[in-house]
Amino acid sequence: MVPVTTVPVTVGPTTEAPTTTTTVPPTTAAPTTTAPTTTTAPPTTVPGPPTYRSGAEGPEVAALQERLLALGFWVPVVDGDYGSVTQQAVMAFQKHAGLSRDGIAGPATLAALDAAGPVAAREGGDHVELDLERQLLIVVRGGRTLAFNTSTGTTGWRTPPGRFTVQREIDGVREAPLGDLYRPKYFNAGIAVHGSPSIPGRPASHGCARVHDRVMDLLWADGLMPVGTPVWVY
């Protein structure tokens, strides 16, 4: 039997390639800048104070007419129509309150209307007053006091102050050299209260006291200024 010779085998250490770990630097990305979204609300429109003028209509105008009547500034009817007579009534109130005389019911006029008391005459009893400074015709009859816009004599034609009486009247149109007089009521020679298509906020006549034709119709229809009525011009 042949003996088995065992040859020792020397095994060297196993050499492994070292594992290389490559660290990838982090990518530096530019930060995304997102502008904040700003939501702009549409501007809020706040309505301004109301203003009413010739041609306006509606319930607000009707309320204005009611207020004018309550204070003694005459309009023929509460109909919500800002016509020429309502314009004249507004102008009369503006004169009474010391406001701008434009016949437009703006914020100042409306505020004054809310705060005002009824118009008052300087004295009692049935009579008519012509206030030259404020350019107002004030009629007192049967405890009723009404104020109307008027335009008296301009420079060189100033309406004479004093106490007079309605002497005569013409129920029609008096054609005169200086212009037509609608249904005049004379109180001082040829000086009368009469209807006219032009009644500005200032003295503009040749001595008479102009009023709206509808006002003149009222004076006749309601017997507010008959012959014999005292007229005080101051």
Phi, psi and omega per residue, in radians:
M1 nan 2.209 -3.072
V2 -1.455 2.251 -3.124
P3 -1.239 2.515 -3.135
V4 -1.609 2.157 -3.139
T5 -1.723 2.163 -3.124
T6 -1.669 2.072 3.131
V7 -1.675 2.085 -3.131
P8 -1.144 2.357 -3.140
V9 -1.839 2.164 3.139
T10 -1.678 2.065 -3.123
V11 -1.766 2.079 3.132
G12 -1.308 2.845 3.125
P13 -1.089 2.456 -3.140
T14 -1.293 2.188 -3.139
T15 -1.771 2.023 3.119
E16 -1.911 2.414 3.085
A17 -1.093 2.239 -3.134
P18 -1.035 2.462 3.120
T19 -1.329 2.094 -3.132
T20 -1.635 2.137 3.120
T21 -1.794 1.986 3.129
T22 -1.696 2.067 3.130
T23 -1.611 2.005 3.133
V24 -1.411 2.105 -3.140
P25 -1.065 2.533 -3.128
P26 -1.090 2.440 3.115
T27 -1.249 2.183 3.112
T28 -1.633 1.806 -3.138
A29 -1.686 2.500 3.100
A30 -1.098 2.267 -3.119
P31 -1.088 2.427 3.101
T32 -1.354 2.059 -3.136
T33 -1.687 1.959 3.129
T34 -1.827 2.009 -3.139
A35 -1.125 2.341 3.123
P36 -1.068 2.384 -3.136
T37 -1.388 2.108 3.128
T38 -1.820 2.102 3.117
T39 -1.680 1.980 -3.131
T40 -1.627 2.018 3.122
A41 -1.240 2.475 3.099
P42 -1.058 2.494 -3.115
P43 -1.046 2.423 3.112
T44 -1.426 2.150 3.135
T45 -1.572 1.963 3.114
V46 -1.645 2.055 -3.122
P47 -1.084 2.407 3.113
G48 -1.340 3.014 3.111
P49 -1.029 2.522 -3.106
P50 -1.191 2.637 3.057
T51 -2.391 2.275 -3.133
Y52 -2.100 2.415 -3.127
R53 -2.546 3.132 -3.110
S54 -0.924 2.254 -3.117
G55 1.793 -0.317 3.109
A56 -1.226 2.698 3.113
E57 -2.713 2.790 3.121
G58 2.287 3.137 -3.093
P59 -1.101 -0.519 3.119
E60 -1.157 -0.665 3.100
V61 -1.190 -0.673 3.093
A62 -1.065 -0.713 3.105
A63 -1.122 -0.656 3.082
L64 -1.091 -0.777 3.136
Q65 -1.097 -0.717 3.116
E66 -1.085 -0.702 -3.139
R67 -1.166 -0.740 3.098
L68 -1.029 -0.813 3.132
L69 -1.073 -0.717 -3.122
A70 -1.089 -0.505 -3.127
L71 -1.587 -0.130 3.117
G72 1.769 0.208 3.118
F73 -1.795 1.873 -2.872
W74 -1.268 2.354 2.864
V75 -2.269 2.571 -3.019
P76 -1.216 -0.531 -3.089
V77 -2.761 2.563 3.051
V78 -1.570 1.678 -3.057
D79 -2.188 0.056 3.134
G80 1.283 0.259 -3.119
D81 -1.973 2.038 -3.119
Y82 -1.439 1.370 -3.140
G83 -1.620 -2.924 -3.034
S84 -1.169 -0.573 -3.138
V85 -1.271 -0.680 3.059
T86 -1.096 -0.702 3.089
Q87 -1.044 -0.742 3.119
Q88 -1.143 -0.665 3.113
A89 -1.152 -0.704 3.092
V90 -1.098 -0.741 3.132
M91 -1.124 -0.685 3.095
A92 -1.068 -0.748 3.112
F93 -1.130 -0.721 3.121
Q94 -1.031 -0.714 3.081
K95 -1.106 -0.769 3.129
H96 -1.050 -0.674 -3.063
A97 -1.599 -0.036 -3.139
G98 1.308 0.522 -3.131
L99 -1.752 3.040 3.059
S100 -1.054 2.354 -3.022
R101 -1.673 1.330 -3.097
D102 -2.075 -0.088 3.129
G103 1.264 0.221 3.127
I104 -1.894 2.240 -3.131
A105 -1.539 1.479 3.099
G106 -1.650 -2.994 -3.077
P107 -0.961 -0.783 -3.105
A108 -1.141 -0.728 -3.142
T109 -1.171 -0.744 -3.136
L110 -1.124 -0.705 3.115
A111 -1.131 -0.712 3.126
A112 -1.155 -0.656 3.098
L113 -1.070 -0.719 -3.136
D114 -1.113 -0.583 -3.045
A115 -1.636 -0.214 -2.991
A116 -1.376 2.733 2.984
G117 -1.831 3.022 -3.112
P118 -1.046 2.595 3.102
V119 -1.135 2.563 -3.119
A120 -2.306 2.528 3.064
A121 -1.501 2.897 3.137
R122 -1.338 -0.442 3.128
E123 -2.515 2.877 -3.091
G124 -1.593 -3.114 -3.127
G125 1.478 2.809 -3.135
D126 -1.208 2.100 3.137
H127 -2.965 3.081 3.085
V128 -2.202 2.409 3.074
E129 -2.065 2.410 3.021
L130 -2.006 1.880 -3.139
D131 -1.586 1.795 -3.055
L132 -1.211 -0.596 -3.115
E133 -1.190 -0.831 -3.121
R134 -1.553 -0.152 -3.121
Q135 1.014 0.991 3.136
L136 -2.235 2.484 2.971
L137 -1.849 2.096 -3.118
I138 -2.008 2.170 -3.085
V139 -2.006 2.224 3.097
V140 -2.075 2.141 -3.117
R141 -2.665 2.127 3.099
G142 1.047 0.602 -3.140
G143 1.433 -0.026 3.135
R144 -1.699 2.266 3.129
T145 -2.083 2.148 -3.139
L146 -2.207 2.524 3.116
A147 -2.114 2.424 -3.103
F148 -2.292 2.609 3.012
N149 -1.202 2.397 3.075
T150 -2.471 2.825 3.046
S151 -2.297 2.043 -3.097
T152 -1.777 -2.873 -3.004
G153 -1.106 2.335 3.117
T154 -1.424 -3.100 -3.136
T155 -0.967 2.269 -3.110
G156 1.557 -0.247 3.130
W157 -2.301 0.547 -3.019
R158 -0.988 2.349 3.083
T159 -1.183 2.133 -3.069
P160 -1.157 2.310 3.048
P161 -1.320 2.803 3.119
G162 2.506 -3.055 3.121
R163 -1.936 2.236 -3.047
F164 -2.370 -3.063 3.110
T165 -2.471 2.496 3.056
V166 -1.109 2.081 -3.021
Q167 -1.739 -0.631 -3.112
R168 -2.771 2.944 -3.098
E169 -2.675 2.738 3.112
I170 -2.245 2.071 3.128
D171 -1.519 1.279 -3.092
G172 2.990 -2.807 -3.136
V173 -1.821 2.185 3.075
R174 -1.692 1.981 3.117
E175 -1.483 1.990 -3.075
A176 -2.125 2.776 -3.126
P177 -0.997 -0.539 -3.100
L178 -1.663 0.094 3.119
G179 2.330 2.822 -3.122
D180 -1.368 2.497 3.112
L181 -2.021 2.085 -3.108
Y182 -1.554 2.030 3.081
R183 0.855 0.956 -3.016
P184 -1.215 2.606 3.012
K185 -2.156 1.892 -3.030
Y186 -1.498 2.344 3.133
F187 -2.224 -0.205 3.135
N188 -2.608 1.549 -3.080
A189 0.965 -2.054 -3.111
G190 -1.579 0.156 3.134
I191 -1.625 2.257 -3.035
A192 -2.440 2.848 2.845
V193 -1.586 2.206 -3.092
H194 -2.626 2.808 3.099
G195 -1.340 2.617 -3.120
S196 -2.710 2.622 3.071
P197 -1.382 -0.134 -3.095
S198 -2.236 1.917 3.087
I199 -2.282 1.470 -3.132
P200 -1.305 -3.127 -3.112
G201 -1.486 0.178 -3.061
R202 -2.383 2.892 3.041
P203 -1.098 2.246 -3.075
A204 -2.568 0.023 -3.061
S205 -1.642 -3.089 3.079
H206 -1.708 0.402 3.103
G207 2.214 -0.482 3.121
C208 -1.317 2.990 3.067
A209 -1.875 1.886 -3.136
R210 -1.436 2.470 2.986
V211 -2.410 2.938 3.090
H212 -1.110 2.556 3.125
D213 -0.974 -0.658 -3.140
R214 -1.169 -0.563 3.067
V215 -1.158 -0.739 3.126
M216 -1.094 -0.695 3.088
D217 -1.065 -0.686 3.117
L218 -1.121 -0.772 -3.130
L219 -1.029 -0.661 3.100
W220 -1.293 -0.866 -3.022
A221 -1.124 -0.675 -3.081
D222 -1.689 0.100 3.117
G223 1.043 0.696 -3.060
L224 -1.481 -0.246 -3.092
M225 -2.570 1.063 -3.120
P226 -1.290 2.946 3.057
V227 -1.000 2.357 -3.107
G228 1.760 -0.178 -3.136
T229 -1.189 2.270 3.059
P230 -1.150 2.433 3.104
V231 -2.196 2.104 3.139
W232 -1.917 2.021 3.127
V233 -1.839 2.140 -3.127
Y234 -2.469 nan nan
